[in-house]
Amino acid sequence: MSLLPEGAAVADAWIIEPQRTGIIARAAEFWRYRRVLWFLASRAVTDRYKGTTLGIFWLFARPMIPVLITAVVFGGFLSIPSDGVPFVLFFMTGIIPWNLFDRSIMFGTKALEQHRGLIKKLYFPRLIAPCASVAPAVVDGLIYVALLAGAALFYWWKDGVFYVKIGPFLPVALAMAFLSFCAAMGVVLWTCVFQTRYRDVRFSLRYVLQFWMYMTPIFYPLSLVRAEYRWLLYLNPLGPIVATFRWAVLGVGEVPMGPLISASVIVMLSVVVGLWFFTTYESSTMDRL
């Protein structure tokens, strides 16, 4: 028995199909909404400095001031060794991958709350929210790279030595930056969900990241740590990532190949598990917003 009215054309019928699921279907949907991703990402960057008197000046002042303070304290007063390169360059090659990791987590954790109004009114893949919210961290990373290039040119003029090793190893640095970003997303996909349930996650996360930072060789070289205790640093996936990034850019330090391979596997697994967790609890999380 047909449910269509007598004489109705088949072309007027609605065909209702079950929603496609799976990785390929979700990836295709994410791609269809890429303009939403771009819009939210650009708004996250512009809103950060909207209403400030100095505006774009803070894009460079915010990363540059901590670098100068750290260089004076650790490189000047404490005379921390820097593997034969100026401490400013040593520190910046550590802070670039770390800042990408740290800032991405802090921005991404509040993503769902930040876009609560839009999420309740419109449909788009919810994964876009945390991906767009980390855009300011990516912009900060690019600014750090520009500052690093400027500092390298300054020391080239001052010392007659260009400390940055431009060559075939620079793609390794890009790979380490990508791994650092993936490590952050592996954490964000959990914390942005927990933040909707427990509002103090973002505040407690700040202290966890501060401890994490000192367990990462940003201010000090791996050679400063005794060999029998160095494995403790390698338990931290960011440790070998930061050390390899510095080696690829400045040619100093070492590449802990075994810990680096382990860290890469852990980071990729964290992203996969994070995507599973986010998609599993996506519906219940939206109900809590």
C-alpha positions as CSV (number, residue, x, y, z in Angstrom):
1,M,0.0,0.0,0.0
2,S,1.5,3.3,-1.0
3,L,1.6,6.2,1.4
4,L,1.5,8.8,-1.4
5,P,-1.7,10.5,-2.3
6,E,-3.5,9.1,-5.4
7,G,-2.1,10.7,-8.5
8,A,0.9,12.3,-6.7
9,A,4.2,12.3,-8.7
10,V,7.1,10.2,-7.3
11,A,9.3,13.3,-7.7
12,D,7.3,15.0,-4.9
13,A,8.2,12.3,-2.4
14,W,10.7,12.9,0.4
15,I,13.4,10.2,0.8
16,I,14.6,9.9,4.4
17,E,17.8,8.0,4.8
18,P,19.7,7.2,8.0
19,Q,22.6,9.6,8.8
20,R,25.9,8.2,7.5
21,T,28.5,7.6,10.2
22,G,32.1,6.6,10.2
23,I,35.4,8.3,9.7
24,I,35.0,9.0,6.0
25,A,31.5,10.5,6.4
26,R,32.6,12.7,9.3
27,A,35.7,13.9,7.5
28,A,33.5,14.8,4.4
29,E,31.1,16.7,6.6
30,F,34.0,18.5,8.3
31,W,35.3,19.5,4.9
32,R,31.8,20.8,3.8
33,Y,31.8,23.2,6.7
34,R,35.3,24.4,6.2
35,R,34.1,28.0,5.7
36,V,32.6,27.9,9.2
37,L,36.0,26.7,10.5
38,W,37.7,29.6,8.8
39,F,35.2,32.2,10.1
40,L,35.4,31.0,13.7
41,A,39.2,30.8,13.6
42,S,39.6,34.3,12.2
43,R,37.1,35.7,14.7
44,A,39.0,34.0,17.5
45,V,42.2,35.8,16.4
46,T,40.6,39.3,15.9
47,D,38.5,39.2,19.1
48,R,41.6,38.6,21.2
49,Y,42.8,42.2,20.7
50,K,39.5,43.9,19.9
51,G,39.1,47.0,22.0
52,T,42.7,47.4,23.0
53,T,44.4,50.8,22.4
54,L,47.6,49.4,20.9
55,G,45.9,46.7,18.9
56,I,48.3,44.8,16.7
57,F,51.3,45.9,18.8
58,W,50.3,43.3,21.4
59,L,50.7,40.5,18.7
60,F,54.5,41.0,19.0
61,A,54.7,42.5,22.5
62,R,53.0,39.6,24.3
63,P,55.5,36.9,23.1
64,M,58.6,39.2,23.1
65,I,58.4,40.5,26.6
66,P,58.5,37.0,28.3
67,V,61.4,36.1,26.0
68,L,63.4,39.1,27.1
69,I,62.6,38.6,30.8
70,T,63.5,34.9,30.6
71,A,66.7,35.6,28.8
72,V,67.8,38.1,31.5
73,V,66.9,35.9,34.4
74,F,68.0,32.4,33.2
75,G,70.7,33.4,30.7
76,G,72.0,36.4,32.6
77,F,71.6,36.1,36.3
78,L,71.6,32.3,36.6
79,S,73.9,31.7,33.6
80,I,72.1,28.5,32.5
81,P,74.2,26.9,29.7
82,S,72.8,27.0,26.2
83,D,74.9,24.6,24.2
84,G,77.2,27.4,22.8
85,V,74.4,29.5,21.2
86,P,72.9,32.8,22.6
87,F,70.4,32.0,25.3
88,V,67.7,34.0,23.5
89,L,67.9,31.7,20.5
90,F,68.2,28.6,22.7
91,F,65.1,29.6,24.7
92,M,63.0,30.6,21.7
93,T,63.6,27.3,20.0
94,G,62.2,25.6,23.1
95,I,59.3,27.9,23.6
96,I,58.0,27.7,20.0
97,P,56.8,24.1,20.2
98,W,55.9,24.4,23.9
99,N,53.8,27.6,23.4
100,L,52.0,25.9,20.5
101,F,51.1,23.1,22.9
102,D,50.3,25.2,25.9
103,R,48.3,27.9,24.3
104,S,46.3,25.4,22.1
105,I,45.2,23.6,25.3
106,M,44.2,26.7,27.1
107,F,42.2,28.2,24.1
108,G,40.7,24.8,23.1
109,T,39.5,23.8,26.5
110,K,37.0,26.7,26.6
111,A,35.9,26.2,23.0
112,L,32.5,24.7,23.5
113,E,31.6,27.2,26.2
114,Q,32.9,30.0,24.1
115,H,30.6,29.0,21.1
116,R,27.7,28.0,23.3
117,G,25.3,30.5,21.7
118,L,26.2,29.5,18.1
119,I,26.1,25.8,18.9
120,K,22.5,26.1,20.3
121,K,21.2,28.0,17.2
122,L,23.0,26.4,14.3
123,Y,24.2,23.0,13.3
124,F,27.8,22.4,12.2
125,P,30.3,19.6,13.1
126,R,31.0,20.3,16.8
127,L,34.6,19.3,16.2
128,I,35.0,22.6,14.4
129,A,34.7,24.5,17.7
130,P,37.9,23.3,19.4
131,C,39.8,23.3,16.0
132,A,38.9,26.9,15.4
133,S,39.6,28.1,19.0
134,V,43.3,27.1,18.8
135,A,43.9,29.6,15.9
136,P,45.3,32.2,18.2
137,A,47.9,29.7,19.4
138,V,48.9,29.0,15.8
139,V,49.2,32.8,15.1
140,D,51.4,33.1,18.3
141,G,53.6,30.4,17.0
142,L,54.1,32.1,13.7
143,I,55.0,35.3,15.5
144,Y,57.5,33.5,17.6
145,V,59.1,32.2,14.4
146,A,59.3,35.8,13.0
147,L,60.9,36.9,16.3
148,L,63.4,34.0,16.1
149,A,64.4,35.0,12.6
150,G,64.8,38.6,13.7
151,A,67.0,37.5,16.7
152,A,69.1,35.3,14.4
153,L,69.7,38.2,12.1
154,F,70.7,40.4,15.1
155,Y,73.3,37.9,16.3
156,W,74.5,37.5,12.8
157,W,75.2,41.2,12.7
158,K,76.6,41.2,16.3
159,D,78.7,38.0,16.3
160,G,79.1,37.3,12.6
161,V,77.6,33.9,13.0
162,F,74.2,32.8,11.6
163,Y,73.1,30.3,14.3
164,V,70.0,29.1,12.5
165,K,70.8,26.1,10.3
166,I,69.0,26.6,7.1
167,G,69.0,23.3,5.3
168,P,67.4,19.9,4.9
169,F,66.6,19.6,8.6
170,L,64.1,22.4,8.7
171,P,61.3,20.1,7.6
172,V,62.1,18.1,10.8
173,A,61.3,21.3,12.8
174,L,58.0,21.6,11.0
175,A,57.2,18.0,11.8
176,M,58.0,18.6,15.5
177,A,55.7,21.7,15.5
178,F,53.0,19.5,14.0
179,L,53.5,16.8,16.6
180,S,53.3,19.5,19.3
181,F,50.0,20.7,17.9
182,C,48.6,17.2,17.6
183,A,49.6,16.5,21.2
184,A,47.6,19.6,22.3
185,M,44.6,18.5,20.3
186,G,44.8,15.0,21.9
187,V,44.4,16.8,25.2
188,V,41.8,19.4,24.1
189,L,39.4,16.8,22.8
190,W,39.1,15.6,26.4
191,T,39.3,18.9,28.4
192,C,36.8,20.8,26.3
193,V,34.2,18.1,27.1
194,F,35.1,18.0,30.8
195,Q,35.0,21.8,31.0
196,T,31.2,21.7,30.2
197,R,30.7,19.4,33.2
198,Y,33.3,20.8,35.7
199,R,33.8,24.5,35.3
200,D,37.1,24.5,37.2
201,V,39.0,22.3,34.7
202,R,40.5,25.3,33.0
203,F,41.8,26.8,36.2
204,S,43.4,23.6,37.5
205,L,44.8,22.9,34.0
206,R,46.9,26.0,34.3
207,Y,48.9,24.6,37.2
208,V,49.3,21.2,35.5
209,L,50.8,22.9,32.5
210,Q,53.2,25.0,34.6
211,F,54.6,21.8,36.2
212,W,54.7,20.2,32.8
213,M,56.7,23.1,31.4
214,Y,59.5,22.7,33.9
215,M,59.7,19.0,33.1
216,T,60.3,20.0,29.4
217,P,63.8,21.1,28.3
218,I,62.9,24.6,27.4
219,F,65.1,26.7,29.7
220,Y,67.9,24.1,30.0
221,P,69.6,21.7,27.7
222,L,69.3,17.9,28.1
223,S,73.1,17.8,28.8
224,L,72.4,19.6,32.1
225,V,70.5,16.6,33.3
226,R,72.5,13.6,34.6
227,A,72.2,10.6,32.3
228,E,70.7,8.3,34.9
229,Y,67.8,10.7,35.4
230,R,67.3,11.7,31.8
231,W,64.7,9.0,31.3
232,L,62.3,11.0,33.6
233,L,62.3,13.8,31.0
234,Y,61.6,11.2,28.2
235,L,58.4,10.1,30.0
236,N,57.1,13.5,28.9
237,P,56.3,13.3,25.1
238,L,57.1,17.0,24.8
239,G,60.7,16.4,26.0
240,P,62.1,14.7,22.9
241,I,59.9,16.8,20.6
242,V,61.3,20.1,22.0
243,A,64.9,18.7,21.9
244,T,64.5,17.6,18.3
245,F,63.0,20.9,17.2
246,R,66.0,22.8,18.8
247,W,68.4,20.4,17.1
248,A,66.8,20.9,13.7
249,V,66.8,24.7,14.0
250,L,70.1,25.4,15.7
251,G,72.0,22.2,15.2
252,V,72.8,21.9,19.0
253,G,71.8,19.2,21.5
254,E,70.8,15.7,20.4
255,V,68.0,13.8,18.8
256,P,66.8,11.2,21.3
257,M,65.6,8.8,18.6
258,G,64.1,6.1,20.7
259,P,62.1,8.5,23.0
260,L,61.1,10.5,19.9
261,I,59.6,7.5,18.2
262,S,57.7,6.6,21.4
263,A,56.5,10.2,21.8
264,S,55.2,10.2,18.2
265,V,53.3,7.0,18.7
266,I,51.8,8.3,21.9
267,V,50.8,11.6,20.4
268,M,49.0,10.0,17.4
269,L,47.2,7.5,19.7
270,S,46.1,10.4,21.9
271,V,44.5,12.1,18.9
272,V,42.7,8.9,17.8
273,V,41.5,8.2,21.3
274,G,40.5,11.9,21.8
275,L,38.5,11.8,18.6
276,W,36.7,8.7,19.8
277,F,36.0,10.3,23.2
278,F,34.7,13.6,21.7
279,T,32.4,11.9,19.2
280,T,31.1,9.5,21.8
281,Y,30.1,12.1,24.3
282,E,29.3,14.9,21.8
283,S,25.5,14.6,22.1
284,S,25.4,14.5,25.9
285,T,27.9,17.4,26.1
286,M,25.7,19.6,23.9
287,D,22.8,18.9,26.2
288,R,24.8,20.4,29.1
289,L,25.6,23.6,27.4
